[in-house]
Amino acid sequence: MYSKIKTCVLLGLNGFVIEVETDLSRGLPVFNIVGLPDTAIKESKERVRAAIKNSGYEFPLNRITINLAPANLKKEGSQMDLAIAIGILIADGLINDKEISNSIFLGELALDGTINSIDGALPMVISMRDYNIKRCIVPFDNREECGVISDMEIIPVKNLNEVVDYLNDELAIEPFDGMSYDKEDDNKDFKVDFADIKGQDSLKRALEVAAAGSHNLLIIGPPGSGKTMAARRLPTILPKLSFEESIEVTKIYSIAGLLKSKSLIEERPFRAPHHTASNISLIGGGRIPKPGEVSLAHNGVLFLDELPEFQKNVLEVLRQPLEDGVVNISRVNATITYPAKFMFIASMNPCPCGYYGDPTHECTCSQGSIDRYLGKISNPLLDRIDIHIEVLPVAYKDLNNDIKQESSSTIRERVKRAREIQLERYKEDKIFNNSQILTKDIKKYCKLSSSSERIMKKAFIKYKFSGRTYNKLLKISRTIADLDGKENIEDEHILEAIRYRTLDNKYWG
């Protein structure tokens, strides 16, 4: 007695079809699983045995051999429980031998036969389209995240009995039709708002520019100047994720087991790890490589507060994802790639005591301690941060006035219009914003007039900009022009962009 059905295993964001071959033969009752299973799959023998018995079926007293093909691919995860159980029941004749070659079975079994939800269901289902899979039997709790895929039948099931009855045509289960994605920007009601920030107009402007073009930003200033307060309000001015971006983010959170709502993530992620974070927690990894903070912030914001308090080796691992937009995690068995296109926002004090350059407080730090403090931030990392802004303490007159500050919704509309301009401009290049312009296309999209070129040349020589900084200045200028609704980059756009890159010389020159 033999059966063959299909399930899936994940390697990074990519799913691979696994054929579960089941053979029942005469001999002493033995239950073997072969084909490079990990510990979770080996333990599935006991879960499957108990689930079949507690669901009211006789567990076959035969020699049972389960082969997971291809045998050279390492299999990990508990999502194969359901496929193994169904394979045994088909081989034992308890399920009609019907055409299921275009179906996959996903789910972890509880001992009572209940099918528990699994991590990574959405990327598995998406990957299965490339294998011409037409139907996916998935846990009931995973139905909403999988239901966004419209060109596949998503069959949600609660327990083993439902699957058996469904396959025997004794129970009709309608394919789950997920909710359609609302493309409209619904202006979510955030608990915080830019209107809460008194004064600090230059900081709010820098955040607006960063949001409009998805640029990286470094905020330097003394304690209490509003650096963290402003950074945590950045999500309130960011536009809603597009459907394609939403799918990408949801896949990552599904793999990481952080998909709380079990549906599409529509708001841009905001990740703010503590300064005690390790390089693995930041980049990703582990025995079974999981996405780190840089991937969880994909299409959103990664905020590092008190930047110099992070270990230097932790900060240095950010250089590659900031440049490439991906993270490559190499292990013995495979190299896994996770996307990591995020806005990098960092804040820091100018010195250990925090008051270097503060007109209202005296700095107590020695020059040596200041140099060591600032030296934790390397020049290559600084070079990858587009905008550098310095803030001073808020003046009393700003705190005490009753002038109504600009709200997040107002700023968000400007950011949204600038982003729409960029989406239209780059629709053929499959990029979403100015920060993603390739080096070869900068001259095409960031043309300068002769006067703007002269300004750029003078600044380049005076501030000793690198080639990377030159390209970033052009991208920032392009974003500022988009915020102004201008087709061409003008002198004032270049000048504002240059102002955002002069702090390098002041603190690290």
Secondary structure per residue as TSV (DSSP state, phi and psi in degrees):
chain	resnum	aa	ss	phi	psi
A	1	M	-	360.0	126.9
A	2	Y	E	-139.8	145.8
A	3	S	E	-146.6	159.2
A	4	K	E	-146.2	119.7
A	5	I	E	-131.6	178.1
A	6	K	E	-121.7	145.7
A	7	T	E	-139.0	-164.4
A	8	C	E	-142.3	150.7
A	9	V	E	-132.9	145.6
A	10	L	E	-99.8	140.9
A	11	L	E	-130.4	99.3
A	12	G	T	70.3	-127.3
A	13	L	T	-94.2	-0.6
A	14	N	E	-102.6	133.6
A	15	G	E	-101.0	145.0
A	16	F	E	-125.1	137.7
A	17	V	E	-69.4	132.2
A	18	I	E	-117.6	124.8
A	19	E	E	-88.6	122.1
A	20	V	E	-97.3	103.0
A	21	E	E	-94.9	130.9
A	22	T	E	-122.4	129.3
A	23	D	E	-125.0	124.7
A	24	L	E	-109.5	120.0
A	25	S	E	-135.4	166.7
A	26	R	S	-68.9	151.7
A	27	G	S	139.8	-178.0
A	28	L	S	-63.6	141.7
A	29	P	-	-60.6	109.0
A	30	V	E	-136.0	142.2
A	31	F	E	-123.9	104.7
A	32	N	E	-116.7	139.5
A	33	I	E	-120.6	122.1
A	34	V	E	-122.2	164.4
A	35	G	S	110.4	38.3
A	36	L	S	59.0	52.1
A	37	P	B	-80.1	149.2
A	38	D	-	-88.0	-175.0
A	39	T	H	-61.1	-41.3
A	40	A	H	-60.6	-37.3
A	41	I	H	-75.3	-37.9
A	42	K	H	-62.0	-38.0
A	43	E	T	-71.8	-14.8
A	44	S	H	-63.4	-20.3
A	45	K	H	-55.4	-45.8
A	46	E	H	-72.7	-37.5
A	47	R	H	-65.2	-42.7
A	48	V	H	-65.8	-45.4
A	49	R	H	-58.6	-49.4
A	50	A	H	-66.1	-41.5
A	51	A	H	-63.2	-41.7
A	52	I	H	-64.7	-46.1
A	53	K	H	-65.5	-43.5
A	54	N	H	-76.1	-10.0
A	55	S	T	-90.3	0.1
A	56	G	T	96.3	11.5
A	57	Y	-	-108.8	153.5
A	58	E	-	-80.8	126.0
A	59	F	-	-79.5	125.5
A	60	P	-	-62.7	131.0
A	61	L	-	-90.6	65.2
A	62	N	S	-127.1	176.9
A	63	R	E	-83.1	110.0
A	64	I	E	-105.3	124.9
A	65	T	E	-122.1	122.5
A	66	I	E	-108.3	124.4
A	67	N	E	-113.8	126.9
A	68	L	E	-101.7	105.9
A	69	A	E	-106.4	143.1
A	70	P	S	-73.5	142.3
A	71	A	T	-72.6	-15.8
A	72	N	T	-89.9	-0.1
A	73	L	S	-103.0	125.5
A	74	K	-	-65.8	127.9
A	75	K	B	-105.7	132.1
A	76	E	-	-135.5	149.0
A	77	G	S	109.5	162.2
A	78	S	S	-99.2	5.1
A	79	Q	T	-71.4	-7.1
A	80	M	T	-87.2	-6.5
A	81	D	H	-52.6	-49.9
A	82	L	H	-62.5	-44.3
A	83	A	H	-62.6	-40.4
A	84	I	H	-65.1	-44.0
A	85	A	H	-63.3	-45.7
A	86	I	H	-65.5	-38.4
A	87	G	H	-59.7	-42.4
A	88	I	H	-65.1	-43.8
A	89	L	H	-67.1	-35.5
A	90	I	H	-67.0	-46.2
A	91	A	H	-63.2	-29.2
A	92	D	T	-86.0	-1.4
A	93	G	T	82.7	12.0
A	94	L	S	-86.7	-12.0
A	95	I	S	-124.7	135.5
A	96	N	-	-58.9	136.5
A	97	D	-	-77.0	82.1
A	98	K	-	-105.4	173.0
A	99	E	-	-73.6	109.0
A	100	I	-	-130.2	21.4
A	101	S	T	-66.1	-22.6
A	102	N	T	-101.6	23.4
A	103	S	E	-122.6	149.4
A	104	I	E	-123.4	153.5
A	105	F	E	-120.0	123.4
A	106	L	-	-128.7	135.0
A	107	G	-	157.9	145.8
A	108	E	E	-99.1	134.2
A	109	L	E	-94.1	134.5
A	110	A	-	-86.1	167.9
A	111	L	T	-66.5	-23.7
A	112	D	T	-90.8	6.4
A	113	G	S	94.7	-5.5
A	114	T	B	-65.7	142.8
A	115	I	E	-99.8	113.1
A	116	N	E	-85.3	157.0
A	117	S	-	-68.4	159.4
A	118	I	-	-128.2	159.2
A	119	D	T	-85.7	143.1
A	120	G	T	82.2	18.2
A	121	A	H	-62.5	-43.4
A	122	L	H	-62.9	-51.9
A	123	P	H	-61.4	-29.8
A	124	M	H	-63.7	-49.1
A	125	V	H	-63.9	-42.1
A	126	I	H	-61.7	-42.3
A	127	S	H	-65.2	-30.2
A	128	M	H	-67.7	-21.2
A	129	R	G	-61.1	-33.9
A	130	D	G	-69.4	-17.0
A	131	Y	G	-101.1	14.5
A	132	N	T	62.4	30.5
A	133	I	-	-80.6	129.9
A	134	K	-	-104.9	-19.6
A	135	R	E	-138.3	135.8
A	136	C	E	-124.7	120.8
A	137	I	E	-91.6	114.5
A	138	V	E	-127.0	159.7
A	139	P	E	-59.2	146.6
A	140	F	G	-57.8	-37.5
A	141	D	G	-72.8	-12.3
A	142	N	G	-98.9	5.4
A	143	R	H	-64.6	-37.8
A	144	E	H	-71.3	-42.1
A	145	E	H	-68.1	-34.5
A	146	C	H	-80.0	-24.6
A	147	G	T	-68.3	-11.2
A	148	V	T	-72.5	-14.8
A	149	I	-	-85.0	109.2
A	150	S	T	-84.5	-20.7
A	151	D	T	-97.5	21.9
A	152	M	S	-137.0	150.2
A	153	E	E	-82.3	119.5
A	154	I	E	-104.5	111.3
A	155	I	E	-104.1	104.6
A	156	P	E	-83.9	133.5
A	157	V	E	-131.3	146.7
A	158	K	S	-99.0	-30.0
A	159	N	B	-153.1	173.3
A	160	L	H	-65.1	-36.8
A	161	N	H	-59.4	-40.7
A	162	E	H	-61.3	-41.1
A	163	V	H	-64.8	-45.2
A	164	V	H	-62.4	-46.9
A	165	D	H	-64.8	-36.6
A	166	Y	H	-65.3	-45.6
A	167	L	H	-68.9	-27.0
A	168	N	T	-89.1	9.9
A	169	D	T	59.6	28.0
A	170	E	S	-98.5	-8.6
A	171	L	S	-142.5	128.5
A	172	A	-	-94.9	125.0
A	173	I	-	-121.4	117.6
A	174	E	-	-72.8	136.2
A	175	P	-	-57.6	138.7
A	176	F	-	-74.8	126.6
A	177	D	-	-103.6	103.7
A	178	G	-	-66.1	160.4
A	179	M	-	-67.8	140.8
A	180	S	-	-70.7	148.8
A	181	Y	-	-78.1	127.1
A	182	D	-	-83.5	109.0
A	183	K	-	-74.9	-17.3
A	184	E	S	-69.4	140.9
A	185	D	-	-78.9	106.8
A	186	D	-	-84.6	2.8
A	187	N	-	48.3	66.0
A	188	K	-	-52.1	141.9
A	189	D	-	-81.2	95.8
A	190	F	-	-80.2	153.3
A	191	K	S	-76.4	-19.2
A	192	V	-	-118.3	161.6
A	193	D	-	-152.7	151.0
A	194	F	G	-62.7	-22.1
A	195	A	G	-65.2	-17.3
A	196	D	G	-74.0	-19.0
A	197	I	-	-86.3	117.4
A	198	K	-	-89.4	131.3
A	199	G	S	66.5	-146.8
A	200	Q	-	51.1	46.5
A	201	D	H	-63.5	-38.0
A	202	S	H	-65.4	-37.9
A	203	L	H	-66.5	-43.1
A	204	K	H	-64.6	-37.2
A	205	R	H	-65.5	-43.0
A	206	A	H	-62.6	-39.7
A	207	L	H	-65.7	-37.2
A	208	E	H	-64.4	-44.6
A	209	V	H	-62.8	-44.5
A	210	A	H	-60.4	-43.4
A	211	A	H	-66.1	-38.9
A	212	A	H	-66.1	-35.3
A	213	G	H	-113.2	4.6
A	214	S	T	58.2	47.9
A	215	H	-	-93.3	152.3
A	216	N	-	-77.0	150.2
A	217	L	E	-142.8	134.9
A	218	L	E	-117.7	127.0
A	219	I	E	-111.6	123.5
A	220	I	E	-117.3	130.2
A	221	G	-	179.6	166.0
A	222	P	-	-71.2	166.0
A	223	P	T	-58.8	140.6
A	224	G	T	82.0	8.0
A	225	S	S	-87.4	-3.2
A	226	G	S	97.1	18.1
A	227	K	H	-63.6	-53.3
A	228	T	H	-67.6	-40.7
A	229	M	H	-56.5	-45.6
A	230	A	H	-68.9	-44.4
A	231	A	H	-61.0	-39.7
A	232	R	T	-72.1	-11.0
A	233	R	T	-96.5	-0.7
A	234	L	G	-58.9	-42.6
A	235	P	G	-57.0	-23.6
A	236	T	G	-72.2	-14.9
A	237	I	G	-111.4	3.0
A	238	L	S	-86.0	140.1
A	239	P	-	-70.1	159.7
A	240	K	-	-63.3	149.4
A	241	L	-	-61.6	141.3
A	242	S	-	-72.0	168.2
A	243	F	H	-60.8	-43.2
A	244	E	H	-63.9	-43.0
A	245	E	H	-65.0	-39.8
A	246	S	H	-60.9	-42.3
A	247	I	H	-60.6	-45.9
A	248	E	H	-59.7	-47.0
A	249	V	H	-65.6	-44.1
A	250	T	H	-62.6	-38.2
A	251	K	H	-59.3	-44.6
A	252	I	H	-64.8	-45.1
A	253	Y	H	-68.7	-30.9
A	254	S	H	-64.6	-44.7
A	255	I	H	-63.4	-39.8
A	256	A	H	-76.1	-8.7
A	257	G	T	74.3	25.5
A	258	L	-	-111.0	13.9
A	259	L	-	-84.6	90.3
A	260	K	S	-71.0	-44.3
A	261	S	S	-82.0	-11.0
A	262	K	S	59.9	23.9
A	263	S	S	-136.2	179.6
A	264	L	-	-62.3	139.0
A	265	I	-	-82.5	124.0
A	266	E	-	-108.3	-22.0
A	267	E	S	-97.1	146.0
A	268	R	-	-66.0	136.0
A	269	P	-	-64.8	149.4
A	270	F	E	-133.1	109.8
A	271	R	E	-112.4	131.8
A	272	A	-	-135.3	76.1
A	273	P	-	-67.3	152.1
A	274	H	-	-71.8	157.6
A	275	H	T	-71.1	-5.7
A	276	T	T	-86.0	2.9
A	277	A	-	-61.0	142.4
A	278	S	-	-87.1	169.0
A	279	N	H	-67.8	-30.1
A	280	I	H	-68.4	-42.8
A	281	S	H	-65.8	-28.5
A	282	L	H	-80.1	-46.3
A	283	I	H	-91.3	-33.0
A	284	G	E	111.5	163.6
A	285	G	E	144.6	-147.9
A	286	G	T	101.8	175.2
A	287	R	T	-59.8	-48.1
A	288	I	T	-102.0	100.4
A	289	P	T	-55.4	123.3
A	290	K	E	-114.4	156.3
A	291	P	E	-63.8	141.8
A	292	G	-	-95.9	-170.3
A	293	E	H	-61.8	-35.2
A	294	V	H	-66.2	-31.9
A	295	S	H	-81.5	-35.7
A	296	L	H	-65.8	-21.7
A	297	A	T	-91.4	5.8
A	298	H	T	-54.5	131.0
A	299	N	T	64.5	14.7
A	300	G	S	-136.8	-138.9
A	301	V	E	-126.0	133.7
A	302	L	E	-110.7	115.7
A	303	F	E	-110.9	120.1
A	304	L	E	-111.2	105.1
A	305	D	S	-83.0	143.5
A	306	E	S	55.0	60.9
A	307	L	G	-52.0	-45.5
A	308	P	G	-66.9	-13.7
A	309	E	G	-76.3	-15.7
A	310	F	S	-73.3	147.7
A	311	Q	-	-61.1	140.1
A	312	K	H	-60.0	-39.7
A	313	N	H	-66.3	-26.8
A	314	V	H	-70.2	-42.8
A	315	L	H	-66.6	-36.4
A	316	E	H	-66.8	-26.0
A	317	V	T	-71.5	-10.1
A	318	L	T	-76.3	-18.4
A	319	R	H	-60.2	-45.2
A	320	Q	H	-67.5	-49.6
A	321	P	H	-64.0	-32.6
A	322	L	H	-63.3	-33.3
A	323	E	H	-84.6	-43.0
A	324	D	H	-99.2	-22.3
A	325	G	S	77.6	10.1
A	326	V	E	-140.3	161.6
A	327	V	E	-123.9	127.6
A	328	N	E	-106.6	119.3
A	329	I	E	-109.8	113.3
A	330	S	E	-98.4	130.2
A	331	R	-	-130.8	173.2
A	332	V	S	-58.2	-44.4
A	333	N	S	-82.8	-27.2
A	334	A	-	-166.2	165.2
A	335	T	E	-112.1	122.6
A	336	I	E	-108.6	135.7
A	337	T	E	-114.6	126.8
A	338	Y	E	-116.8	141.4
A	339	P	E	-69.4	149.8
A	340	A	-	-152.4	56.1
A	341	K	-	-94.9	101.4
A	342	F	-	-137.5	158.6
A	343	M	E	-82.3	124.7
A	344	F	E	-98.1	114.3
A	345	I	E	-116.3	127.0
A	346	A	E	-132.6	149.1
A	347	S	E	-131.1	152.4
A	348	M	E	-160.9	156.3
A	349	N	-	-83.1	157.1
A	350	P	S	-77.5	-10.4
A	351	C	S	-161.8	171.7
A	352	P	S	-57.5	-41.5
A	353	C	S	-79.0	-21.0
A	354	G	S	96.2	-4.3
A	355	Y	-	-114.1	16.6
A	356	Y	T	-65.1	121.4
A	357	G	T	84.2	0.2
A	358	D	-	-78.9	122.3
A	359	P	T	-70.6	-15.0
A	360	T	T	-105.7	-9.9
A	361	H	S	-133.8	147.2
A	362	E	-	-89.8	133.4
A	363	C	-	-77.7	133.4
A	364	T	-	-104.1	7.3
A	365	C	-	-88.3	145.8
A	366	S	-	-77.7	161.0
A	367	Q	H	-62.8	-35.9
A	368	G	H	-63.2	-42.6
A	369	S	H	-68.5	-35.0
A	370	I	H	-64.3	-45.0
A	371	D	H	-62.4	-42.2
A	372	R	H	-65.4	-39.2
A	373	Y	H	-63.1	-51.1
A	374	L	H	-69.5	-27.9
A	375	G	T	-67.2	-13.4
A	376	K	T	-68.0	-20.6
A	377	I	S	-100.3	109.4
A	378	S	-	-75.9	155.6
A	379	N	H	-62.6	-39.7
A	380	P	H	-59.8	-35.7
A	381	L	H	-70.7	-44.3
A	382	L	H	-57.6	-38.7
A	383	D	H	-63.9	-23.3
A	384	R	T	-90.1	-2.5
A	385	I	-	-97.9	117.2
A	386	D	-	-65.6	-48.8
A	387	I	E	-117.3	128.4
A	388	H	E	-116.5	124.6
A	389	I	E	-130.4	135.7
A	390	E	E	-105.9	134.8
A	391	V	-	-121.1	150.0
A	392	L	-	-112.2	165.1
A	393	P	-	-57.1	148.4
A	394	V	-	-71.7	132.2
A	395	A	-	-73.2	151.5
A	396	Y	H	-59.4	-41.1
A	397	K	H	-61.1	-30.1
A	398	D	H	-74.6	-37.4
A	399	L	H	-70.4	-33.5
A	400	N	H	-92.2	-13.3
A	401	N	-	-77.9	161.8
A	402	D	-	-105.0	15.6
A	403	I	-	-67.0	126.7
A	404	K	-	-70.4	125.0
A	405	Q	-	-83.1	153.8
A	406	E	-	-63.0	133.6
A	407	S	-	-82.2	163.7
A	408	S	H	-63.1	-38.3
A	409	S	H	-62.8	-36.9
A	410	T	H	-66.3	-47.7
A	411	I	H	-64.0	-38.5
A	412	R	H	-61.2	-35.9
A	413	E	H	-64.1	-41.2
A	414	R	H	-65.0	-43.2
A	415	V	H	-62.1	-42.2
A	416	K	H	-61.6	-43.8
A	417	R	H	-62.8	-41.2
A	418	A	H	-64.7	-40.5
A	419	R	H	-65.1	-37.9
A	420	E	H	-64.3	-39.1
A	421	I	H	-59.5	-43.3
A	422	Q	H	-67.5	-41.3
A	423	L	H	-60.5	-40.8
A	424	E	H	-68.1	-41.3
A	425	R	H	-64.4	-40.2
A	426	Y	T	-105.4	18.2
A	427	K	T	-61.2	-27.7
A	428	E	T	-82.1	-20.4
A	429	D	T	-95.9	-4.4
A	430	K	T	57.7	41.1
A	431	I	-	-123.2	163.0
A	432	F	-	-110.6	-20.8
A	433	N	S	-154.6	174.3
A	434	N	G	-65.2	-33.0
A	435	S	G	-64.4	-19.8
A	436	Q	G	-92.8	2.8
A	437	I	-	-60.2	130.2
A	438	L	-	-72.9	153.2
A	439	T	G	-56.1	-40.0
A	440	K	G	-67.2	-18.8
A	441	D	G	-102.6	-1.1
A	442	I	H	-60.7	-46.3
A	443	K	H	-62.3	-30.5
A	444	K	H	-69.3	-43.0
A	445	Y	H	-101.1	-14.8
A	446	C	S	-122.7	62.5
A	447	K	-	-78.2	138.1
A	448	L	B	-111.3	144.5
A	449	S	-	-73.8	170.4
A	450	S	H	-62.5	-38.1
A	451	S	H	-69.6	-40.3
A	452	S	H	-64.9	-36.0
A	453	E	H	-64.2	-39.7
A	454	R	H	-65.2	-41.4
A	455	I	H	-61.9	-44.6
A	456	M	H	-62.9	-41.4
A	457	K	H	-62.3	-45.1
A	458	K	H	-62.0	-44.1
A	459	A	H	-65.7	-40.2
A	460	F	H	-58.9	-43.7
A	461	I	H	-72.7	-44.3
A	462	K	H	-64.3	-46.1
A	463	Y	H	-96.6	1.6
A	464	K	T	55.0	50.3
A	465	F	-	-66.2	150.1
A	466	S	-	-86.6	170.5
A	467	G	H	-61.9	-37.2
A	468	R	H	-63.8	-42.5
A	469	T	H	-64.1	-39.6
A	470	Y	H	-57.2	-46.4
A	471	N	H	-65.0	-39.3
A	472	K	H	-67.1	-36.9
A	473	L	H	-61.5	-40.4
A	474	L	H	-64.5	-40.5
A	475	K	H	-66.1	-42.0
A	476	I	H	-63.6	-42.5
A	477	S	H	-59.3	-41.2
A	478	R	H	-60.6	-41.4
A	479	T	H	-65.8	-43.9
A	480	I	H	-62.0	-40.5
A	481	A	H	-63.1	-38.7
A	482	D	H	-64.8	-38.7
A	483	L	H	-64.1	-33.2
A	484	D	T	-82.7	-6.2
A	485	G	T	72.9	23.5
A	486	K	-	-97.8	137.3
A	487	E	S	-73.6	-36.6
A	488	N	S	-106.6	149.7
A	489	I	B	-77.7	123.4
A	490	E	-	-107.0	174.2
A	491	D	H	-57.6	-43.4
A	492	E	H	-65.2	-27.6
A	493	H	H	-70.9	-42.3
A	494	I	H	-63.8	-44.0
A	495	L	H	-63.3	-42.1
A	496	E	H	-64.3	-41.6
A	497	A	H	-60.9	-41.7
A	498	I	H	-63.9	-37.8
A	499	R	H	-59.4	-26.9
A	500	Y	T	-81.0	-1.2
A	501	R	T	-128.6	25.9
A	502	T	-	-99.8	-9.7
A	503	L	H	-73.7	-20.4
A	504	D	I	-53.7	-46.9
A	505	N	I	-69.1	-34.9
A	506	K	I	-67.4	-45.8
A	507	Y	I	-100.0	-34.2
A	508	W	I	-116.2	2.6
A	509	G	-	-63.4	360.0
